[in-house]
Amino acid sequence: MIRHTVVFRLKHPKGSEAERQFLADARVLAAIPGVDNFEQLRQVSAKNDYDFGFSMEFTDPAAYSRYDDHPDHVTFVRDRWVPEVESFLEIDYVPFGEAD
């Protein structure tokens, strides 16, 4: 299992319609085959300046690769993520012991 996570800050003003629309449109990622447990999260820690997070799981590296190459993911990254995300950090996890 791979848990794919990303925390990010948008270029849009907080609480704006553009922010709301970006988050709504990002739900297209949840419908990509192989994506399990998709979550959109609001970051609340004062220890960093990110605002949101996405988390999803994949059964194996092949499922993750199919997601990464899927046209809906490629289009979202190109048309929305790149122009609208100011800063982000991506982390992919596997359960402890599986990557050893």
C-alpha positions as CSV (number, residue, x, y, z in Angstrom):
1,M,0.0,0.0,0.0
2,I,1.2,3.5,-0.8
3,R,-0.3,6.6,0.9
4,H,0.2,9.6,-1.3
5,T,-0.1,12.9,0.5
6,V,0.4,16.5,-0.4
7,V,0.1,19.7,1.6
8,F,-0.2,23.0,-0.2
9,R,-1.0,26.7,-0.2
10,L,-3.0,28.3,-3.0
11,K,-2.4,31.6,-4.7
12,H,-6.0,32.5,-4.2
13,P,-7.2,34.6,-1.2
14,K,-8.4,32.5,1.7
15,G,-12.1,31.9,1.6
16,S,-12.4,33.1,-2.0
17,E,-14.6,31.6,-4.7
18,A,-11.5,30.6,-6.6
19,E,-10.2,28.6,-3.6
20,R,-13.6,26.9,-3.2
21,Q,-13.7,26.1,-6.9
22,F,-10.2,24.7,-7.0
23,L,-11.0,22.3,-4.1
24,A,-14.3,21.3,-5.7
25,D,-12.6,20.6,-9.0
26,A,-9.9,18.6,-7.3
27,R,-12.5,15.9,-6.5
28,V,-12.0,14.6,-10.0
29,L,-8.9,12.9,-8.6
30,A,-11.0,10.7,-6.3
31,A,-12.7,9.2,-9.4
32,I,-9.6,7.9,-11.0
33,P,-9.4,4.1,-10.9
34,G,-7.1,2.8,-8.2
35,V,-7.6,5.8,-5.9
36,D,-8.8,4.7,-2.4
37,N,-9.6,6.7,0.6
38,F,-9.3,10.1,-1.0
39,E,-9.5,13.0,1.5
40,Q,-9.3,16.7,1.3
41,L,-8.0,18.2,4.5
42,R,-7.6,21.6,6.1
43,Q,-4.2,22.0,7.7
44,V,-4.5,23.5,11.2
45,S,-1.0,23.4,12.7
46,A,0.7,26.7,13.5
47,K,4.1,25.0,12.7
48,N,3.8,25.5,8.9
49,D,2.2,27.8,6.5
50,Y,0.3,25.3,4.3
51,D,-3.5,25.5,4.2
52,F,-4.8,22.2,2.7
53,G,-3.9,18.6,2.2
54,F,-4.9,15.8,0.0
55,S,-4.4,12.2,1.0
56,M,-5.2,9.0,-1.0
57,E,-4.1,5.4,-1.0
58,F,-3.1,2.9,-3.7
59,T,-2.9,-0.8,-3.4
60,D,0.6,-1.0,-5.0
61,P,3.1,0.9,-7.1
62,A,1.4,-0.1,-10.3
63,A,-1.9,1.5,-9.2
64,Y,0.0,4.7,-8.2
65,S,1.7,4.8,-11.6
66,R,-1.6,4.4,-13.4
67,Y,-3.0,7.3,-11.4
68,D,0.0,9.4,-12.1
69,D,-0.3,8.8,-15.8
70,H,-4.1,9.0,-15.9
71,P,-5.4,11.8,-18.3
72,D,-7.6,13.4,-15.5
73,H,-4.6,13.6,-13.2
74,V,-2.3,15.0,-15.9
75,T,-4.9,17.6,-17.0
76,F,-5.6,18.7,-13.4
77,V,-1.9,19.1,-12.6
78,R,-1.3,21.0,-15.9
79,D,-4.4,23.2,-15.9
80,R,-5.1,23.8,-12.2
81,W,-2.3,22.7,-9.9
82,V,0.7,24.3,-11.7
83,P,-1.0,27.7,-12.2
84,E,-2.9,27.9,-8.9
85,V,-0.7,26.3,-6.2
86,E,1.8,28.6,-4.6
87,S,3.8,26.1,-2.6
88,F,3.5,22.4,-1.7
89,L,5.2,19.4,-0.1
90,E,4.5,15.9,-1.4
91,I,5.2,12.8,0.7
92,D,4.5,9.2,-0.2
93,Y,4.4,6.6,2.6
94,V,4.3,2.8,2.8
95,P,3.6,1.0,6.1
96,F,6.7,0.6,8.2
97,G,8.5,-2.6,7.2
98,E,7.1,-2.8,3.7
99,A,9.9,-0.7,2.1
100,D,12.7,-2.5,3.9
